């Protein structure tokens, strides 16, 4: 059984912390305002119901972290690792998760609005049924991810890796899809706009006339 470290409390507003080990801390229901963590570890930490506002987590390791019910507003998780993280019912509002990795993470249900997931590694992650409209997934690795029934309208999927991605029932209308490999995934049941349909047709060698 993993023992927690309740004696290690959360830092005060505006703090900047680098290279510290916060493994197994219990910050359930805590609030963090304007705190910056650089190269810190949160292995198996209990961050349930955590509230963050305009915080920065840069190059941090959050392996096995428990973050159910957390709410993040304007917070950045830059090049962080969320291996096997439990991110159930997390709210991401205006957050940046660029370059972060989520192997084996549990991410649904969740609420995300106006977030940037560019360059994130989300291989095999289950995001099915989520509203991801108008969010950025530029050059994200969504290989084998489950995006069935997702709302991706107006999202940025430019140069995203979609090999083997499950998309049945997803809505891609209005999403930017520059340099997407349309041959890499199954489009049965996917909703496309006219421009995307033309891109798909041309990717399969057909000529589109007037």
Secondary structure as UniProt FT lines:
FT   TURN            6..7
FT   TURN            13..14
FT   STRAND          16..18
FT   TURN            23..24
FT   STRAND          25..26
FT   TURN            28..29
FT   STRAND          31..33
FT   STRAND          36..38
FT   TURN            43..44
FT   TURN            48..49
FT   STRAND          51..53
FT   STRAND          56..58
FT   TURN            63..64
FT   TURN            68..69
FT   STRAND          71..73
FT   STRAND          76..78
FT   TURN            83..84
FT   TURN            88..89
FT   STRAND          90..93
FT   TURN            98..99
FT   TURN            103..104
FT   STRAND          110..113
FT   TURN            118..119
FT   TURN            123..124
FT   TURN            128..129
FT   TURN            133..134
FT   TURN            138..139
FT   TURN            143..144
FT   TURN            148..149
FT   TURN            153..154
FT   TURN            158..159
FT   TURN            163..164
FT   TURN            168..169
FT   TURN            173..174
FT   TURN            178..179
FT   HELIX           182..184
FT   TURN            188..189
FT   HELIX           194..203
FT   TURN            204..205
//
